[in-house]
Amino acid sequence: MSGYAIIVDFVLVPGKQAEFRRLVDENARSSSNSEHGCRHFDVLESRGQADRIFLYEVYDDRAAFEAHVQSPHFSKFDRETAHLVTNKSVIHCDLVYRGRRPDDN
């Protein structure tokens, strides 16, 4: 299996989680529904750290990720969340194995 994955770690302005979640969920839905090269897009909340959100995204390849970054819904998300984030880090990965249960799609 091959693919291109990123893990994004957002540290939010205290008290802004609900506003950020609304915008990140919209971006995740748009990415999953409209980007052919987007295989997987998870939004994760850290237990015990209300102001921390992680994303786990898998794309067919780097070009599909770059298309995501150029999409109108990503541009809107990036612009509208800038004031809600105090720190953001991105880890770029190669997907080398994806464990699945037999009943998973």
N, C-alpha and C positions, 0 to 999 in steps of 0.2 A: 504494500500500500504506500502511496505517496500522497503528498499534499503539503500545503503551506499553512501553518497555524500561528496565531498570535495570542498572547496572554497580555491583557491590559489591566493595570492596577491603578485605580483612581482613588485618591484621598480627597474627600469633599470638604467644602466649607461646612462647619458644624450647623446642623439643623436643615440642610438643603437636600437630604436624601430623597424625600418624596418628589420634589421638583426634578431632580436629576433622574430618578427612576422613570418618571413619565416620559422624559425625552430619550433616555437610553433604550427603554422598551420599544418606543416608536421606531427608533433606528434599527433595532434588532429585528423587529417584524418586517420592516421594509427590506432590509438586507436579505433575510430568509426568503421572503416572498418574491422579490423582483430581481435578485442577482443570480444569474445562472451558475456562476462559479462559486457561490457561497454554499458550502455543504452543511455548516453547523454554526450556530451563534447562540451562546449561552450567556446570560447575565446572572452573576453570583453575588450574594450579599455575605459579607464576613460576619460570622457569629461573634458577638461581643464587641464589634467595632461598627457602630451604626453609620459612620461616615466613611466607610470603605466599600467600594464596589469593584468587582473583577469581571472581565469579559474573557471568554474562551471562544475563539473564532477559527474555523477551518475553511480554507479555500482550496480550489483545485490546484492553484499554483500562485506564484508571486504576481503574475499579470492580473489574475482575478482579484487579488487583494488590492492592487494598485487601482483597478477599476472601481472597487468599493470606495476607496479614499477619494476618488474623483466624482462620486455619485452626488446628486443633489441632496438626497436625504442625509448622507454623511456630512456634507458641508453645512447643512442646517443644524444638525446635532452638534458639530464641533463649535460652530458660532454661538449657539444658544446655551451651551453648557460651560463656556470658557470662564464665566464669572462664578461658577459653582464648584470649581476644581482648584485645590491648592497644590496638588502634585499628581503627575501622571507618568507612569513608566510603561514601556512596551517591550515585551520579549518576543523576538521572532524565532520561530521553530520550524523544523522539518517534521512532518508527520510521518512516522516510520511504522507504527502499528496502532490499530484501533480495535480494542477489545469490544466484542458485541455478544449479546445473548442471541440465541437462535431466533427468537421472536421479534427482535429489533429490526427496524427498517434502515 
